[in-house]
Amino acid sequence: MEFKTPPFQHQLDLFNRIKDTDYFAILWEMGTGKTKLAIDLLRYKCMTKKKFLRILIIAPNEALINWHLELEKHSNLAPRAVVLQGTKAQRIAKLKNKDYNVFIINYEGLLVLHDELLHAELNVLIADESQLIKNHKAKRTKVALALSKQAQFKYILSGTPILNSGVDIFAQYYFLDSGLTFGKNFYAFRNTYFEDKNKGWRDGYPNYTIKPNVDRILNARILKIADIKKKHECLTLPPRIYNSYFPPMGDDQFKAYVEMREEFITFLNGIEGDMSVSTAANALTKIIRLQQISSGFLKDTHGREVRFKSIPKLDLVSNLVEELAPRHKIIIWAVFVDNIKMLFDAMKPYNPALIYGGNVKDRQAQIIKFETDATCRVMVANPKSAGRALNFVAASYAIYYSQNFSLEHREQSEARCHRSGSEIHEKITYIDVIHPKSVDEIVVKSLKDKIKLSSSLLQISKEIAKQ
């Protein structure tokens, strides 16, 4: 087959190996070219069948437009591809339109078009970021599994198929082979390969780990229909450099932080000169409130976001950008909407691009602006909204202004600027902005130690109490 765009050697090798198979797991690290390979496989299947196959690509919401762009880049399928968005009636009309044979939908959309998709006579299914169907009990997983029984060709794509435990792999493989690898019963699979290390602990979260002496068997079964690649194995990318800056909190910020940490309540002069009160009802809320205070604002009991008079973290980032922007493009990551707003306002001199939540209508225009407009030096983004499937290789610096305990969000966001195309830079630098002896330090440590908030709430609370 003649390729529209030339593949890297690792892409060509796997293409030749699996082009005539019916299903496969492409478990390549972010930035190694999974999407390009999948599109080449789609082209090959259509060519060998001598017709346009009916293809459904399931992807995270933030990746839908990127899939359409990649289809345009690597194939001639883009004119026959459509994103299934809009009202249910509009989505059904697109699905029934005979001008289209490639349908791109997000995981939530599976629930909306459940019945219609089951009767759509699909030939090929692709589950991008397949870890999103790891929960065998979730409704979207059940729909995806029902669809998979009807399609001949199936592929899962993920750089992180196992996020919490090895049991995550069961539903993803069931999607591929309807139980040939690991059987059809989740509990039988779990009992065969895993044991709960927390079994018998009062109020303990389950912690399923591989049983002794079965890890080789499990890995062999996984690899029988999968290929795993790391970026260092197949791409020559610039080194990643990690730095941290430690500005002290402002006086009113520090006062609020200590009060919230000790008393679960703090007070601050409000937006209109009144006194704002912020409280935390439990340990989880307390952690979130401390993160908000550390990032420069607090949310009061009326739901208002009140900023501190002095925000040293924001000042430090502004100074960093002023120094870096003439020679580098920069992504600034933040998890709270108020942080996004304050950063965007502070970055106005640098013609910033912006991606967060559903508040930016033309996401693709923002991406193109950052990647191609020389006057746009900064992208302000939320890792949940822009951390998957997008390419920001124009950036050589990524600054983490605020972040949560999601290891997936951190790894995905780091990969946006460290992937194929980032060879144009000598290095990629990641900067964590951390208030000393604050929840910031615990978040960064937790991410480095790969600790999950859901399973480590008590531990995190104890760490905060020690500070």
C-alpha positions in Angstrom: 0.0 0.0 0.0 1.2 3.5 -0.8 1.2 5.7 2.2 -0.1 9.3 2.0 2.5 10.3 4.6 5.6 8.3 5.2 5.6 6.2 8.4 8.4 6.0 10.9 10.1 2.7 10.9 8.4 1.5 14.1 5.0 2.4 12.5 5.8 0.5 9.3 7.1 -2.5 11.3 3.8 -2.9 13.2 1.7 -2.1 10.2 3.2 -5.0 8.3 2.8 -7.2 11.3 -0.9 -6.6 12.0 -2.4 -5.3 8.8 -4.2 -8.6 8.1 -5.4 -9.2 11.7 -8.9 -8.5 12.9 -8.1 -6.9 16.2 -5.1 -5.5 18.1 -4.0 -3.4 21.0 -1.7 -0.5 20.1 -0.3 0.4 23.6 2.2 3.0 22.6 3.3 5.9 24.8 1.8 9.3 24.1 3.5 11.0 21.1 4.7 7.9 19.3 2.2 8.0 16.4 -0.7 5.7 17.3 -3.2 7.8 15.4 -1.2 7.8 12.2 -0.8 4.0 12.4 -4.5 3.4 13.0 -5.4 5.6 10.0 -3.0 3.6 7.8 -4.7 0.4 9.0 -8.2 1.9 8.1 -7.0 2.7 4.6 -5.6 -0.8 4.2 -8.8 -2.5 5.3 -10.9 -0.4 2.9 -8.4 -1.1 0.1 -8.4 -4.9 0.7 -12.2 -5.0 0.9 -12.4 -2.7 -2.1 -15.1 -0.5 -0.6 -15.6 2.2 2.0 -16.0 0.4 5.3 -18.3 1.8 8.0 -15.9 3.0 10.7 -16.6 4.3 14.2 -13.8 6.0 16.1 -14.6 6.5 19.8 -12.4 9.1 21.4 -12.3 11.6 24.3 -14.3 14.8 23.6 -11.1 16.9 23.3 -9.7 14.6 20.6 -12.6 14.6 18.2 -11.5 17.5 16.0 -7.9 16.2 16.1 -9.0 12.9 14.6 -10.7 14.7 11.7 -7.5 16.7 11.1 -5.3 13.6 11.3 -7.6 11.8 8.8 -7.1 14.7 6.4 -3.4 14.6 6.9 -2.8 10.9 6.5 -5.6 9.7 4.2 -8.3 10.7 1.8 -11.0 9.7 4.2 -11.6 13.2 5.7 -14.4 14.2 3.3 -16.2 11.0 4.2 -15.7 11.6 8.0 -18.1 13.4 10.4 -18.0 14.2 14.1 -21.3 13.0 15.7 -22.1 16.1 17.7 -25.1 18.3 18.2 -28.7 17.3 19.2 -29.6 13.7 19.1 -31.7 14.3 15.9 -28.6 16.0 14.3 -26.4 13.1 15.3 -28.8 10.5 13.9 -29.1 12.5 10.6 -25.3 12.4 10.3 -25.1 8.7 11.1 -27.7 8.0 8.4 -26.2 10.3 5.8 -24.8 8.0 3.0 -22.1 10.6 2.2 -20.3 9.5 5.4 -18.7 6.2 6.3 -16.3 7.4 9.1 -18.0 8.5 12.3 -16.2 10.1 15.2 -17.9 10.1 18.6 -17.0 10.7 22.2 -17.5 8.1 24.9 -20.5 9.9 26.3 -22.1 10.0 22.9 -22.3 6.2 22.9 -25.1 6.5 25.5 -27.0 9.0 23.3 -26.9 6.9 20.2 -26.9 3.5 21.8 -29.7 2.0 19.7 -28.9 3.7 16.5 -25.2 2.6 16.6 -26.3 -1.0 17.3 -28.1 -0.9 14.0 -25.5 1.0 12.0 -23.8 -2.0 10.5 -20.3 -0.9 11.6 -17.3 -2.8 10.2 -14.5 -1.2 12.2 -14.2 0.1 15.7 -11.4 2.1 17.2 -11.3 2.9 20.9 -8.9 5.8 21.4 -7.7 6.3 25.0 -9.2 2.9 25.7 -8.6 3.2 29.4 -11.8 5.1 29.4 -13.7 1.8 29.1 -11.7 0.1 31.8 -14.7 0.0 34.2 -16.7 -3.1 33.2 -19.7 -1.8 35.2 -19.9 1.6 33.5 -22.7 2.2 31.0 -20.5 3.5 28.3 -18.3 0.4 28.6 -21.4 -1.8 28.3 -22.4 0.0 25.1 -18.9 -0.2 23.7 -18.8 -3.9 24.4 -22.2 -4.5 22.7 -21.0 -2.6 19.6 -17.8 -4.6 19.5 -19.6 -7.9 19.0 -20.9 -6.6 15.6 -17.7 -5.3 14.1 -15.1 -7.4 12.3 -12.1 -5.2 12.9 -11.3 -3.7 16.3 -8.4 -1.7 17.7 -7.7 -0.1 21.0 -5.2 2.7 21.4 -3.7 3.8 24.7 -0.5 4.9 26.2 -1.8 4.2 29.7 -4.2 1.2 29.5 -3.6 0.5 33.2 -4.2 3.5 35.5 -5.1 2.1 38.9 -4.7 -1.7 38.7 -4.0 -4.5 36.3 -7.7 -5.4 36.4 -8.2 -2.3 34.1 -7.2 -4.4 31.1 -10.1 -6.8 31.3 -12.9 -4.7 29.7 -10.5 -3.3 27.0 -9.5 -6.8 25.9 -13.1 -8.0 26.0 -13.8 -5.1 23.6 -11.2 -6.5 21.3 -11.7 -10.3 21.3 -15.0 -10.9 23.2 -13.3 -12.9 25.9 -10.8 -15.0 24.0 -7.8 -13.7 26.0 -9.2 -13.4 29.5 -12.6 -15.0 29.4 -16.0 -13.5 29.7 -16.4 -13.1 33.5 -14.6 -10.2 35.1 -14.6 -11.8 38.6 -13.2 -15.0 37.4 -10.4 -13.0 35.6 -9.7 -11.0 38.8 -9.6 -14.1 41.0 -7.3 -15.8 38.7 -4.6 -13.1 38.4 -5.1 -10.7 41.3 -5.4 -10.5 45.1 -6.7 -7.7 47.3 -3.8 -6.5 49.5 -6.2 -4.6 51.6 -8.7 -7.4 52.2 -9.8 -7.5 55.8 -8.8 -3.9 56.5 -11.6 -2.0 58.1 -12.7 0.9 55.7 -9.8 0.0 53.4 -10.0 0.6 49.7 -9.4 -2.5 47.5 -5.9 -2.8 46.3 -5.7 -5.5 43.6 -2.2 -6.5 42.8 -0.9 -9.4 40.7 -0.6 -12.7 42.5 2.9 -14.1 43.0 4.3 -16.0 40.0 1.5 -15.1 37.5 2.8 -11.8 36.3 4.6 -13.5 33.4 1.5 -15.4 32.4 -0.6 -12.2 32.5 1.9 -10.2 30.5 2.3 -12.9 27.9 -1.4 -13.0 27.4 -1.6 -9.2 27.1 1.3 -9.1 24.6 -0.1 -11.8 22.4 -2.4 -9.3 20.8 -0.6 -6.0 21.7 2.5 -4.0 21.1 4.0 -1.7 23.7 6.3 1.2 22.7 8.0 3.9 24.7 9.1 7.2 23.0 12.8 6.6 23.8 12.6 3.3 21.9 11.4 4.8 18.6 11.9 8.6 18.5 14.8 10.9 19.1 13.2 13.5 21.3 14.8 16.3 23.2 15.6 15.7 26.9 13.0 16.6 29.5 14.2 19.0 32.3 12.3 19.4 35.5 12.6 22.6 37.6 10.7 23.9 40.6 10.2 27.5 41.9 9.2 28.2 45.5 7.6 31.6 46.1 6.3 32.3 49.6 2.6 33.0 50.1 1.3 36.5 50.6 0.4 37.5 54.1 -3.4 37.3 53.8 -3.0 34.1 51.7 -0.8 32.5 54.4 -3.3 33.5 57.1 -6.2 32.0 55.2 -4.2 28.8 54.5 -3.3 28.2 58.2 -6.9 28.9 59.4 -8.3 26.5 56.8 -5.7 23.9 57.7 -6.3 24.2 61.4 -9.9 25.3 61.8 -11.7 24.2 58.5 -12.8 27.9 58.2 -11.3 31.2 57.1 -12.4 34.8 56.5 -11.4 37.3 53.8 -12.6 40.7 52.6 -15.1 40.0 49.8 -15.6 41.3 46.3 -17.9 44.1 47.5 -16.1 45.0 50.7 -18.1 42.5 52.8 -16.6 39.7 54.8 -16.4 36.4 52.8 -16.4 33.1 54.7 -14.9 29.9 53.3 -15.5 26.5 55.0 -14.6 22.9 54.5 -17.1 20.2 55.6 -14.7 17.2 55.4 -11.1 16.2 54.6 -11.6 16.1 50.9 -13.1 19.5 50.7 -10.4 20.8 53.0 -7.7 19.6 50.6 -9.5 21.3 47.7 -9.9 24.5 49.7 -6.2 24.5 50.5 -5.3 24.0 46.9 -7.5 26.9 45.9 -6.0 29.2 48.6 -2.5 28.2 47.4 -3.4 29.1 43.8 -4.5 32.6 44.8 -8.2 32.5 45.6 -10.9 31.0 47.8 -14.5 30.1 47.3 -16.8 31.5 49.9 -20.0 30.0 51.3 -22.0 31.9 48.7 -20.0 30.3 45.9 -18.1 33.5 45.0 -14.5 33.2 44.0 -12.5 35.8 46.0 -8.9 36.6 45.1 -6.2 37.6 47.5 -4.7 41.0 47.2 -1.2 39.6 46.7 -0.6 36.5 44.6 3.1 35.7 44.6 2.7 32.6 42.5 1.0 34.6 39.7 3.7 37.3 40.0 6.5 34.7 39.6 4.8 33.1 36.6 4.4 36.5 35.0 8.1 37.2 35.5 9.1 33.8 34.1 7.0 34.4 31.0 8.4 37.9 30.5 11.9 36.3 30.5 11.1 33.3 28.3 8.5 34.5 25.8 10.9 36.4 23.4 12.7 33.1 22.6 10.2 30.3 23.6 6.5 29.4 23.5 5.0 28.4 26.8 2.1 26.4 28.0 0.7 27.3 31.4 -1.4 24.5 33.0 -4.0 25.3 35.7 -6.9 23.2 37.1 -9.2 25.9 38.6 -11.3 28.2 36.4 -10.4 31.2 38.4 -6.7 30.4 37.8 -7.3 30.2 34.1 -9.0 33.6 34.1 -6.4 35.3 36.1 -3.6 33.8 34.0 -5.2 34.7 30.8 -5.6 38.3 31.9 -2.0 38.4 33.0 -0.8 37.0 29.7 -2.6 39.5 27.5 0.7 41.1 26.3 1.6 37.8 24.7 -1.6 37.2 22.7 -2.5 34.1 24.6 -4.4 31.1 23.3 -6.9 29.5 25.7 -8.4 26.1 26.2 -10.6 25.1 29.1 -13.8 23.2 29.6 -16.7 24.1 27.3 -15.9 27.8 27.4 -13.9 28.0 24.2 -16.1 27.4 21.2 -13.5 27.1 18.5 -10.9 24.9 20.2 -9.1 24.1 17.0 -8.7 27.8 16.2 -6.9 28.2 19.5 -4.6 25.3 18.8 -3.7 26.6 15.3 -3.2 30.1 16.8 -0.6 28.8 19.3 1.1 26.5 16.8 1.4 28.9 13.9 0.9 32.6 15.1 4.4 34.0 15.9 2.8 36.7 18.1 1.0 34.1 20.3 3.7 33.1 22.8 1.5 31.5 25.5 -1.2 28.9 25.8 -3.3 28.9 29.0 -5.0 25.5 29.4 -6.7 23.1 31.7 -5.1 19.6 31.6 -8.5 17.9 31.7 -9.6 19.8 28.6 -6.4 20.0 26.7 -4.3 17.2 28.1 -5.2 14.4 25.7 -4.6 13.9 22.0 -3.6 17.5 21.2 -0.2 18.6 19.8 1.5 21.7 21.3 5.0 21.0 20.0 5.6 24.7 19.4 6.1 24.9 23.2 9.5 24.2 24.8 8.3 25.2 28.3 5.4 24.0 30.4 4.6 25.7 33.6 2.3 24.0 36.2 0.6 26.8 38.1 -1.9 24.6 39.8 -2.6 20.9 39.5 -4.6 18.1 41.0 -3.8 14.5 42.1 -4.5 13.0 38.7 -1.4 11.2 37.4 -3.2 10.7 34.1 -3.7 14.5 33.7 0.0 15.2 34.5 1.4 12.6 32.2 -1.0 13.4 29.4 -0.3 17.2 29.7 3.5 16.6 29.7 3.2 14.7 26.5 1.5 17.5 24.6 4.9 19.2 23.9 7.1 16.1 24.1 6.2 14.1 21.1 7.0 13.7 17.4 7.7 17.2 16.1 9.3 18.5 19.3 12.7 17.7 17.9 12.9 21.3 16.9 13.8 22.1 20.5 17.1 21.5 22.4 15.1 20.5 25.5 11.6 20.5 27.0 11.4 22.2 30.4 8.7 21.6 32.9 8.3 24.0 35.8 6.3 23.3 39.0 5.4 26.5 41.0 5.2 25.4 44.6 4.5 27.3 47.8 6.8 25.8 50.4 5.2 23.7 53.2 1.9 23.7 51.4 -0.5 21.2 49.7 1.5 22.0 46.5 4.4 20.0 47.8 2.2 17.1 48.6 0.5 17.1 45.2 3.9 17.1 43.4 5.2 14.4 45.7 2.1 12.3 45.2 2.3 12.5 41.5 6.0 11.5 41.6 5.1 8.6 43.8 2.1 7.8 41.7 -0.3 8.0 44.6 -4.0 8.4 43.9 -6.1 10.8 45.9 -9.0 8.4 46.1 -6.9 5.7 47.8 -4.6 8.0 49.9 -7.0 10.6 51.4 -6.0 9.7 54.9 -2.3 9.8 54.1 -2.6 13.2 52.4 -4.5 14.6 55.3 -1.7 13.4 57.7 0.9 15.0 55.5 -0.9 18.3 55.6 -1.2 18.1 59.4 2.6 17.7 59.7 3.4 20.9 57.8 
